[in-house]
Every structure is written in structure tokens, then in C-alpha cells.
Amino acid sequence: MSERVARILDEVRKYHQDSQEGRGFIPGVTEIWPSGAVLDEDDRVALVQAALEMRIAAGKLSRKFESAFARRMKRRKAHLTNSGSSANLLAISALTSHLLGERRLRPGDEVITVAASFPTTVNPILQNGLVPVYVDVELGTYNATAERVAEAIGPRTRAIMMAHTLGNPFQATEMARLAQDHDLILIEDSCDAVGSTYDGRPAGTFGDLTTVSFYPAHHLTMGEGGCVLTSNLVLARIVESLRDWGRDCWCEPGESDTCRKRFGYQMGTLPAGYDHKYIFSHIGYNLKSTDLQAALGLTQLDKLDAFCSARRSNWRRLREGLDGLPWLILPEATPRSDPSWFGFVLTVDPRAPFSRAELVDFLESRKIGTRRLFAGNLTRHPAHAEAPHRVCGDLANSDTVTEHTFWVGVYPGLTEEMIDFMVSSITEFIGSHR
């Protein structure tokens, strides 16, 4: 590193330190966000350094992050994408590839999922001409059970795709066993659950494919970004092709002849020797990320353990502070799990003398940010109500989520003082309605 660059980066550190001064918490005045990125001077320096090096496309930093993240997630391969939504699109799209032979998913095949979810878990199913089969969730854990999924399996069911809700793992061991017994493919949407475990194993290690988001709300951030992980090398190759325009070539950016036979292929009806860099074996996209994002991801990854610890600590402080209050259904970890929580979910008892909206309005008036449990019951939304789907059983709990559920934050940027203010505010509101 040149002396000039070193001076610039030193100034960046000083700038960051100066920008953090005078940020004390004032109850009822300071915004308590439900989620957000926690960025320090190392993150700022990493971004500036990558910018100084003009690392504007995917390159060596992206490859470095993919390798490091795959090791952390205990998967053989990781492929960065431009968002978690794109990661979900790639995961489902990969299952339709001709390279899977008879296991490939075809239009009309069914994928079991949950109704109370974020739409980007479900949208790729529809975008690929597949049919989502909706099952209900349990109040408290807000996940589906293996029993509910088993009941939903039909003659055209080919896969299961669902998220670990708000970082709380679903019954991953049982779900993986169910998939194996019925020759189904399991996709874990782990966008909210990096660092969570089930049966002592990391969430994201049970399925054939795993997806992660690096949006600022999530456990690690690149600003935007996502990742598809797998230990199946065939699926990994398909994901890479789909992400990179659908090309058959696997050369890294800036490389031209990794396979040593760039002009030695004959595929389709192309002439023999057609440049492999321009042979396309899938109908793909350009969903790559950049080294600027990867530079931030690498410094964020170093802090993952601390982030997860803070999330767990904040969640426990809220849970202990609210324990015993009437009219609230408090969240519960799935048995045998250790969640790295994304948020703290609350359901107002339908028989309560106040509504969810009234409690939310009170909290928002005190600058305590709230969010709905994503879409609630997706089948009630205009975009999904008329789309092809099947429902197994009733969706009573998903309807309860739609009407009565919200969540507040536990992300690492919240202090104990903020958490205690959230507890005292909820306690005060409920006390005024006794």
C-alpha cells in the first residue's frame, strides 16, 4: 500500500470516529429501529480501499468472500448474488435445469412452503411456473412443522422451500428426513438465520440449497447482496451458470481459458471450436455482485460471532422483561434450536382489550420502530390470491399473524437502555388497559 493511500485510509478512520460523536440515547426522541446495519471504521475503510482500487466488478474479493462464507456456513460452494431475492430465484431456477435429468422440476410441479412468509421465498416458485402449496405456521415459533408439511405432500410435490422465521429454525432435521424419504429437494431460506443452529448444526446445512441475504437489515450486510450455498457440485455449477448470463463457461472474470480448451467445444448446433465463453447452456441472468460489496462483507464476517451474541442477548432481555404480561403471545425458540434472532415477534391475543394497531401506534409514537411479520397470509394479497396455488389444511394461524402480529428489533445496534425502554413502554401500555 502506498504512503498516499495509507494517509487517505487513516483520514477515513478519523472521519468515522468523528461522525460517531454525540449519539446518546434520548427515550422517546431517539429512533429505535427494528433492524439496521452496524458499521464500524473497518467497514468504512474496506469500502474506500476497494473504491480506490476501482474494484467495480466481481473479482478476487468476491471469490475470497465466497470461500470464507462457505467455510463458515459449512457448505462446499457459495455464489454471491446481487440480493437475497435473487438468491432465492437462482435456487429455485436451478432445480429446473436439464442437467438434473428426471429430478428436474417442470411447470405444474409443486413446492411446499408457508403462507406466513416474505414473498421472495414464494415468488420464484411462481416465476418458474411451479405451484406453491401453502401450509400454516405455529404461533410462538412462527414456523411450519414437519407434520404439516407431510400432510401437504401430493403426487406432484417435488420440493420444500421455507424460511427459518425471524432467525428461529424450523424443524430442520425432521424436514430433511421427510425430504429424503419422499425424494424431495429441500431449500432453506436462511436470510434471517445466519448463526442459528438446530440439533447443534448450523441452519443452512440441512437442505440441498441454502440462501442468504446481505441487505442492511440482516446479520451481515453488503448494502445489497445475497448468496446461494450448496454442497452439491452439480447444483453449484447450475447456480453459477444461471447467475452469469446462463453461459456454459466457468472462467472467472478476467480469465479466458481455465479449462485449457476454450476453442475445443462443440455444443448444440454450433460449429466445432465455437468460443466457450459465448456458449450458453441455460436461460440465465446477470445477478452478480461486486468487489465493493464483497470488501464490506469480508469485514462484516469478522464480526459475525459478536453480532449473533448481541442478537441473542437483546432477545433474552426483551423476553425476560415481558414475561408474564397478559394479552401477549411471546415468542418461543423451536425446541432443540439456538436461534440467532432477527427480531422479537409479538402477537396480541384476539381477546385483549386493545388491538395490535393500538399497541403499535403507541410504540411508534415513542419512536420504537415496528414491522409486520412480513406478508402475513400471502394468499390474501392481490399478487398471490389469483396466482396458482394449493392450500393444505386451514391457515388460521397465518390469519392471526395477519391481524394481530408484529415484531420489534433485537439487532446489534440496540443498547440495553433501548431494550429496557421498549420493555417499559409495552408494560406501561398494557398496564393502562387492565
HELIX and SHEET records of a PDB file:
HELIX    1   1 GLU A    3  SER A   19  1                                  17    
HELIX    2   2 GLU A   41  LEU A   52  1                                  12    
HELIX    3   3 LYS A   60  MET A   73  1                                  14    
HELIX    4   4 GLY A   84  ALA A   94  1                                  11    
HELIX    5   5 HIS A   98  ARG A  103  5                                   6    
HELIX    6   6 PRO A  119  GLN A  127  1                                   9    
HELIX    7   7 ALA A  146  ALA A  152  1                                   7    
HELIX    8   8 THR A  165  GLY A  167  5                                   3    
HELIX    9   9 ALA A  172  ASP A  181  1                                  10    
HELIX   10  10 LEU A  233  ARG A  243  1                                  11    
HELIX   11  11 HIS A  276  TYR A  278  5                                   3    
HELIX   12  12 ASP A  291  LEU A  301  1                                  11    
HELIX   13  13 LEU A  304  LEU A  322  1                                  19    
HELIX   14  14 ARG A  356  SER A  365  1                                  10    
HELIX   15  15 LEU A  378  ARG A  380  5                                   3    
HELIX   16  16 PRO A  382  ALA A  385  1                                   4    
HELIX   17  17 ALA A  396  HIS A  404  1                                   9    
HELIX   18  18 GLU A  416  GLY A  431  1                                  16    
SHEET    1   A 8 LYS A  77  THR A  81  0                                        
SHEET    2   A 8 GLY A 226  THR A 230 -1                                        
SHEET    3   A 8 LEU A 209  SER A 213 -1                                        
SHEET    4   A 8 ILE A 185  ASP A 189  1                                        
SHEET    5   A 8 THR A 157  ALA A 163  1                                        
SHEET    6   A 8 GLU A 110  VAL A 114  1                                        
SHEET    7   A 8 VAL A 131  VAL A 135  1                                        
SHEET    8   A 8 ARG A 390  VAL A 391  1                                        
SHEET    1   B 3 ARG A 201  PRO A 202  0                                        
SHEET    2   B 3 THR A 197  TYR A 198 -1                                        
SHEET    3   B 3 SER A 337  ASP A 338 -1                                        
SHEET    1   C 4 LEU A 328  ILE A 329  0                                        
SHEET    2   C 4 GLY A 343  VAL A 348 -1                                        
SHEET    3   C 4 THR A 405  GLY A 409 -1                                        
SHEET    4   C 4 ARG A 371  ARG A 372 -1                                        
END                                                                             
